[in-house]
Amino acid sequence: MLLNFHLPNYFTKQVRAEIGQLYAHSAIANMASSMMLLFEPIFLYAVLGFSVNQVLLFTAIVYAVYIITIPLGGKMASLYGYKHAIAISVPFQLVYWMILIVSQQNASWAYFAAIFYGLSKTFYWPGFHSLMARYADRGQVGREFGVFYSLISLTFIAGPFLAGYLSKHFGFTTTFIITAIIYAFSVLPLFKDKEIFTPKDYYYRDTWELYKIYPKKFLGYLGFGEELLVLNIWPIFIYIIVKDFEKAGGLATIASLMAAILALIIGKVTDQYSKRVLIRLGAFFTAIVWLMRTIATNFWNTFFVDTFSRTSKEMAFIPISTVTYIRAEATHVVPYAVFFEQSLSVGKLLACILGIILFSLTGSFMVLFILGALFSLLYMFI
């Protein structure tokens, strides 16, 4: 059904086949990722015994590798096709998860796994963003990305709950294996039709020129440092509050249902109203929610804050992605995709470094929440 996706009362016209295939791939891949995304930092923290600073160091390695190697991902996408670049990323992701399993015997191996995670991102995201920018209809980019974001949220309804149940009753190894199998099959929908593609040379100097043309955009993309804190520090904090894998998964599951519905609404609004205003509102509310995290002291407080967090994130991220895809399609798709991902990765690496310094000095999650709020405000420059 996703391969020929169409909501007659939502889209202004039927989405292209390539976008439908991307939806199907994303639904499967994000089901696997949603089973792991909440629990990767918890795995590092609770199972491997990493400290908060070690979790941030692990993540810093991921993004240091990614920043350096992403031009290679851009070259692969340009020479072999966007779908093939996504497919090339899969083995690196599977090796990453496999090494994480082995790291239960020797925790230091997890840092080696981080290298493969960075390489997986290197090939996946230039291909994904280029595919979205190239084939999304300019008149309904917000709607099309809103559906994608809604699909992510829907997978978070079943994924974390299933992962929580499996992790509690069968252990992380079983969870990792099931996740790997699901993820490996996710590329099949992309190749339902042969990829029609004209190979082109990609040169990093084309991306470097974008840094000179869009310095404010670079500054704005640094705001994604707050996303790193959401994905790595917030799950650990949730785990400390609820003290249970299954409850942690259940909390994310419930909060994701509202996020799935709101993503469709925000996607439609993004196509109809000023994207700049929406981005600024989203940035402001994201910063406010970061400050609200300081009152999360029990399950229900944490649940409400997590729900508001997902809502404010969508208010910023969907318009940001929409203007990014429009700008990429209007300029140079792959160079801009690399510019976007490399810029936000610099922000995430910076968040890791500052987070390590601040947590070493204070040992306080509240300080990291304030750091997240400050990073959020950078979105306003996009």
Buried (B, 14 or more C-beta within 10 A) or exposed (E): EBBEBEEEEBBEEBBBBBBBBBBBBBBBBBBBBBBBBBBBBBBBBBBBEBBBBBBBBBBBBBBBBBBEBBBBBBBBBBBBBBBBBBBBBBBBBBBBBBBBBEBBEEBEBBBBBBBBBBBBBBBBBBBBBBBBBBBBBEEBBBBBBBBBBBBBBBBBBBBBBBBBBBBBEEEBBEBBBBBBEBBBEBBEBBEEEEBEBEEEEBEBEBBBBBEEEBEEBBBBBBBBBBBBBBBBBBBBBBBBBBEBBBBBBBBBBBBBBBBBEBBBEBBBBBBEEEBEEBBBBBBBBBBEBBBBBBEBEEBEBBBBBBBBBBBBBBBBBBBBBBBBBBBBBEBBBBBBBBBBBBBBBBBBBBBBBBBBEBBEEEEEBEBBBBBBBBBBBBBBBB
